[in-house]
Amino acid sequence: MAKKHSFIKGLATGVLGASAAVAGAVYAVKKNIIDPEEEKAAFIEENRKKAARRRVTR
């Protein structure tokens, strides 16, 4: 019975560790790839709006 209990604890620890690793990888990709792209797109859109306002005022 002790071996079965030990196996279940080890399996649970492995699953939790793997889940944490996947979550960390997803977070890192989001912070390093996705967020900068969204910020760049927002910056470009803001510049388009500013340019459109300048064209209207002239």
C-alpha positions in Angstrom: 0.0 0.0 0.0 2.9 2.4 0.8 4.3 2.0 -2.8 0.9 2.9 -4.3 0.6 6.0 -2.1 4.1 7.0 -3.1 3.4 6.5 -6.8 0.2 8.7 -6.5 2.1 11.5 -4.7 4.9 11.3 -7.3 2.4 11.4 -10.2 0.6 14.4 -8.7 3.8 16.2 -8.1 4.9 15.5 -11.7 1.5 16.7 -13.1 1.7 19.9 -11.0 5.3 20.5 -12.1 4.5 20.0 -15.7 1.4 22.3 -15.5 3.5 25.0 -13.8 6.2 24.7 -16.5 3.6 25.0 -19.3 1.9 28.0 -17.6 5.3 29.7 -17.2 6.1 29.2 -20.9 2.7 30.6 -22.0 3.2 33.6 -19.7 6.7 34.2 -21.1 5.5 34.0 -24.7 2.7 36.4 -23.9 5.0 38.9 -22.3 7.8 38.7 -24.8 5.9 38.3 -28.1 2.2 39.0 -27.9 2.2 42.1 -25.7 4.9 44.0 -27.7 3.0 43.3 -31.0 -0.3 44.6 -29.5 1.5 47.7 -28.2 3.1 48.3 -31.6 -0.3 48.0 -33.3 -1.9 50.4 -30.8 1.0 52.9 -31.4 0.5 52.7 -35.2 -3.3 53.2 -34.8 -2.8 56.2 -32.6 -0.4 57.7 -35.1 -3.0 57.2 -37.9 -5.6 59.0 -35.8 -3.2 61.9 -35.2 -2.4 62.1 -38.9 -6.1 62.1 -39.8 -6.7 64.9 -37.4 -3.8 66.9 -38.9 -5.2 66.4 -42.4 -8.7 67.7 -41.3 -7.3 70.8 -39.5 -5.4 72.0 -42.6 
